[in-house]
Amino acid sequence: MNKQKSNNILLFGIPSLILILAFVITYAPKPIDWRLSYSKKDSKPFGNKILFELLPVLMGDNSISTSHSDLSFFVGDELPEGENFILINNQILFENNDSETIDDLLLKGNNVFIAAEKYDEGFLDSLNIKIELSQIQQLPFGSKDSTSLNLANRQLKSAFGYGYSKGINNNFFTSYDTLHTSVLGINSKGKTNFIRVKKGSGWLYLHLNPIAFTNYSLLDNDNADYAFKCLSYLPRAKTIWDEHYKVGMHRQKTPLSYIFENPPLRLAYYLMLIGAILFLIFESARRQRMIPIVKPLDNSTVNFVETIGRLYFSKKNHLDIATKKFTYFKEFVRSKYYVRTSPLTDEMYTQLAEKSQIPIRSIRQLFEMGESLRKIKKLSEADLEQFNRKIEYFYENCQ
């Protein structure tokens, strides 16, 4: 009887205690994550989920698209007209030919809105703009001495400004081309922190306080009014939201990190571990099982290709796939057109464009994308698809 009672305790008591512990760990209050994000997916204080969800209200019925790659890669060869591009992050350091792409977009009549504390120096030099950086203000919650921002337009400005108590800075523009630049906003010291630059048929908007557009700021007092007034300068048109230039975008995430960030998945993971432990406890005695006969795989080309394809798909090694496709592409160019693919020179681009009848800009962009694969550690599925489309375009249209 005592043995039976002990078995019942072991069978039901221990799993119950482990299950209770798993629920406590999963649903216990978590500390607030104050790390910068600026991503449309994050509801943390310094994410941009609220702003992104409210963009359709500002832009009307026009579609909102998302770019997960650098602008030159996303835009491609055909430049749009009359569209809005929004980039928000703590710093914007352009890759590849993004500075030139922004110039082309502005000349075409598009509008680019950038909010960042730090900008690419080459980009600022091209605009003859200089910035003075300041320390981040970390005032206590509820402080009456909060840093404030305001708009220059009399119809939009607030009588007392918009106060911020966490994460805000007092960065300001020290010099800019007054002939083509309009002052749209100022900080608490009366310095310019929000400007509009005319270029071609488009407008470039530069803001030095990206924190003002985060979830925490939008929910603090009436600061959402300030963010929406800043974005109201953009016309109601199709809008592209940037998700590439974000804090931690290149940080590699493991499957376990994704599981632990989601409470339901985390609970399921704990329950799986509990089930595995219980299985080991009650099935510790080894049982002899029949050894199944495994037939060897057919040694055929089709089965081999399918096996390799499944292997790559399961590993999600998009960078390796892109590197191999670029290697095969260069071999195709060398064997078909007898053009050397190294080193990359203007003469090589011109020669290949004449022989293949593909625009030289597309060829240059394709080779620059391929060469940039050596400098990165990870490639997203969306970027792989865009890179593949560039290569397929060449194969389908070359002469």
Disulfide bonds with the S-S distance in Angstrom:
none
